[in-house]
Amino acid sequence: MSARHFYVAAGGTGGHMMPAHALAEELIARGHTVSLITDARGARLEGILTKGPRHIIEASTLGRNPLKWPGAWLKIRAGRKTVLQLIENDMPSAVIGFGGYPVLPAMLAAQKAGVPTIIHEQNAVLGRVNRLVARKADVIATSFPDTERVKPELADKVALVGNPVRDAIAEIGKAPYPALETDGIFHVLVTGGSLGASIFGEVVPPGLGQLDASLRHRLQVMQQCRAEDIEQVRSEYRRLEIPADLSTFIDDMPAAMAWAHLVIARAGASTVSELCAAGRPAILVPLPIATDDHQAANTREVVAAGGARMMRQKGFKPAELARQIEAMALQPGALANAARRALSAGRPGASRALADLALRLAGVPLALEPLQIGASA
């Protein structure tokens, strides 16, 4: 099989860049070349797509203010022109977009040049940029079933592949869930996204303090906090006499997730996908200002499977949090059962499935069944 050249385009947030990185790693491991198309913000993220060419292009959001649209379109057209020039030089086999501002000029260029395109949606609601280019894309790769905002006439383009996760996370799901004995330490991991979440510092410590004594006395907490909140949260845990390891950033999230019996977290696409791939029960609190309420939509599948509970932030109070934890942790075997159910909603092979999809679209013969677009990959 001859080596191919692929472009991956992604905006400057970890939620877009990490799946792009996972796909690139898979394609590179199979002997192909991958170029990154991103903006200045994406280029600043460390450790992302370091094994191939990187191209920083002009990009912009159209936003809600029509007065800014002319300037935005000038940047988008400049980015499109740059990508067209790159395509003329590299002749990529396909362009895969992961959402974010740079995807729009990259996809417009690829579609004009006749290069096959895939858009990958990490969330359970099709994002704004992906909606703009979906009609002309060859395939819409989704992470969750029943993704919202996909027009009915585009349903035959949809392939459910999952959201690519790190290999270290997928490996957790292959190991048994850590046994929680009736007198053993109960490990609770609390994470609020890349910057933490102040609401977790306000609610989780007093919520854990209201747990039944049989749980409270066995707690060990690892929690991510905002820098401005961390000392106050530390003081509260000391007052409650609950052992807690606090930090503004969890360096080794796979190790933390492997350690945890229960995770309390936001419901970003990467978080939900990693929890399911690792098989970790969770209490998920969607960000209330997320566009199209997509974080709540991200929880649907795992909640329906019984692997997590979803709490709206307006109802995320200490007493209710304690009640939800007790419902999951006091009944013998309940957490282990929730772990199995979370794992059942996981798609740890998403990177491979998406790479297969890109290769098939590029005309590379694979020793696999033909892909059924419009169904699960």
N, C-alpha and C positions, 0 to 999 in steps of 0.2 A: 504494500500500500504506500503510495507516494505521500510525502508530507504536505500538509496544507497550511495556509496562513489564514487565521481568523482575527477579526477585530471584536473586542468586547468594549462596550461603551457604558459608562456608569457615572452618576453624579457623585458629589463630594461628601456623602454620609456613609457611615459604616454599614447601614442597612442595605445600601445599594452596592457598595464596594466589596464587601466580604463575599457575597455569592458570586460576584464577577471573578474574584480572586480564586475561589474554590473551583469554578469551571475552568479557568485558565490553567490552574495546576493540573487538573485532570487531562486537559488537551495536551499540555506540554509533556506530561508523563507518557503520553501515547506517541510522542515524536513530532508534534506539530508546533508551529510558531503562533504566538498570540501577541497582538499589539493592543495596548490600552488606549482608549480615547476618553479623556476626562477633562475637567476644568482645573483651575489653579487650586481650588479647595481640595479636590480629590487627590491631586498630586502631592499634597502635604501629608496625607495619611501614610504612616510608616509601615513598611513590610508588605505593602499591597502590590501585587503584579510586578515583582522586581526582576523577573527572568526573561523579559522581552521588551520590545520597543514601547516607549510611552510618548503619547502625543497630547499636548495641552491645547485645547481649542477655545475659541470664544463661544460663550453660551449665556443664556439669560432666560428668566421666566417672564411670561407675558404679564403676570400679575392681574390685579383687579382694577388698576388705574389706566384707562385708555390713553391718557396723556403720555404714559411711558411706553406704550406699545411700539411707536416708531423706532425708538432707540433700542428696544429689545430685539425687534426684527432685524435691525442692522447687525447686531451681534450674532444672532442666529444665522443670518445669511453669510456672515464672515466665517463662522464655524463650518457651515455647510461647504463653502468654497474650499476651505483647508482640507476637509475630509475627502472631497472629490479629487483633489490633487494627490492625496495619499493613496486613494483607491487606484488611480491611474498608474501609480508607481508600483504598488504592491499586488494588485489584482487579488484581493482576499476572496476566499471561498464563501464566506458568510459573515454577517455582522450580527452580533447578539447584544441587545440593549437591556439594561437592568434598571432603568428608571433614573430620574434626575435630569437636570437641565441639559447636560451634554448629549443626551440620547436623542433629542429632537434634531439638531443639525446632523448628527451622525446617521440617523435613520433616513432623513430626507435625502442626504447624499447617496446612501446605499440604494435607496429605492429609485432615484433618478438614474444611477449607473447600472441598474439591473442586477445588483448583487443580492442574493437571498438574505432575508432578514428574519430574526426571531426576537420577539420581545418577551422578557421574563418578568413576571409580576410576583413580588415577594409576599404581598399582603393579600387578604381575602377580598379586597376591593381594588379594581383596576385603577392605577394611578393616573393623574392628569396627563402627563407626557405620554404614557403608554396608550391612553385613550386617543390622543391626537394621531398616533401613527399606526394604531391597530388595524385599521381597514386595509392598508396596503402591506402589512406584514404578512409573511408567509405562514408563520406559526405564532400563536400566543401560548407561551408556556406558563402554567400556573403552579402555585405552591399549595393551594387549598382547593377542595372541590367546591363547586357552586360559587365561583368568584363573581362578585357583584360588579356592575357597570360594564360587563361585556355585552355588547348588543346581540340580540338573538340571531341576527343574520350572520354573525361571526362565530357562532358556536362550533361550526365544523372546522375552525382553525385551532381550537383549543386542545392542548395536550397537558394533562396533569402529570408533572414530574416531581414536584416538591421543591423545597427551598434548599439549595446546597449548604451543607454545614461542614465544619472542620472535621477532619478524620479523628482527631482526639476526642471530639464529642460523640461521634458515631461509635467509637470503641467502648464508651461507657455503657451503651445499651446492650453490648454483647456480654457484659458481666452481670452476675446476679445483683439484684437490689440489696443494699446493705441491710442486714437483719436488724430490726429494732426490737430488742428484748424488753420485757416489761420493766426491768430495772436498768436498762442501758441508756447511754447518752443519746439525746434527741437533737440531731443536727438540723438547724434551720438557717437557710441561706436567703438573704434579702438583697435584691439588686434592683435598681431603678433606671436602667438604661445607662448610656455612656456617661451621663453627668449625675447620676443618682436622682433621687426624688425626695424633696423635703417632706411630703406627706407621709412617706414611710418612716422617717425619723420621728414624726409627730404621733403616729398611730401604732406602729409595731411594738416599741418597748412597752407602753402601758397595756397593749393587747396581750402580749406575752405574760405580763405581770398578772393578768386576770385568769390565766389558765388554771385548771384544776391542779392541785399541789402535786399529784402523781406525775404530771408532765412538767410543770414549772421547775421543779427541783432537779430535773434531768436535762434542762436546756443547755445547749451550746450554740451561740449565734455567730454567724459571719455576716456582716452588713456593710454595704456600700452607702456612704453618706456624702452629701455635698460638703465642700470644705467649710462653708459658713455654719453648718449644722453639727459638725462632728463632735465638738466638745460638749455641747448640750446633750446630744444623744448618749455620749459616753457617760456623762454624769447621771443620766436617767437609768441606764443599765446598772451602774454602781449602786444607786439607791435601791433598785429592785433586787440586787444581789444575783443578777443573771450574767454569767460569763459571756463576754462579747468581744469579738475581734473586729474592729471597725477600720475602714480605710476609704479614701476617696476614689480609689480605682482598684479593682480586683485583677491583679496581674495574670493569674493562672485560672481562668474561668473553668476550663475542663476539670482541673483538680478540685475546685470548689464545688462544682456540680456533682462530681463523683462522690464527694464527702457528704453531700446533703441528703437528708431524708425527706425534706419538704422545702420548696422554694416559694418565696413571696416576691412577685415581680410585676413589672409592666407587661404589656402584651404586644410588644413589637414583633414583627414577623420573624426576625432572627431568634429572639428569645423563645417564642413559642415553638419554632421548628427545632431548636436545640433541646428544649425540654422533652419534646416527644422523641427525638432521636436517642436521647440519653435515657429515657424512661424514668423521669422524675415527676412525682406529683407536685401540683402547684396551686397556689391561690393567685389569680391574675387580676390586676387592677388596671384596666385600660386607661390610657391617657385621655382625659375628657375632651381635650381640644384637638385630638387627632383628626386630620382631614377625612371627611365622609365617615367618621366614627370607625375607621378601619381597624383599630386595635380591638374593639369589641368583636368585630367580625372575625378577627384572627382566632378568637377563643372558641368559636362555635364547635368546631370538629372535636377538639380534645375535651371540651366540657360535655358534649353529647356522648363521647366514649366513656366518660367517667374518670378521666385522668387529671382533671383540674376543676376548680371552682372559680367562677368569675364574680368579682365584687365591683360594682360601680363605685367611683370615688366618692360620690355624695353619701353612699351608705357604708363607706370604709371607716368604721368607728372601732375603737378598742374592744368594746364588749362583743360586737358582731364578729370581729376577727377572731377573738378567743373562741366563740361558739363554732365558727367554721373549722378552726384547727382541731378542736376537740372532736368534732364529728368525723374528722379524717383520721385522727391519731389515737383516740381512746379505744375504739373497737379493734379487737385483735385481728391482725391481718389486713386491716382496711387500707393502710398506706401501701403495703406491698401489692395489693390488688389494684389500687389506683396507679401504681407505677407500671404494672402490666398493661393497664388500659391506656396510659399515656404512650407507652411504647407502640401500642397497636395503631396509633394515629401518626406515628413517625414515618418519615421517608428518608432514611439515612443514605440511600443510594441515589439521591437527587443529582449529585454532581455527575455520576456516571450516566444517568438517564438523560440529562441535558446535553452532555458531550455526545452521546449516541445520536441524539436528535440533530445536533449541529452537523455531525459527520454525514448523516443520511441526507440532510438537506443539501450538503455540499457534494452529494453524489458518490460518497465513499461507501463501497459495499461492506457490510458488516455481517458476521455470522450470527445474525439474530432474526427473529420474526420481523416482518415489515411493521413499521410504526403505524399505529392506528390514530391518526389525528382526529380529534373530536372525542377521544377516550383517554383513559389513564395510560401513561407511557410506562 
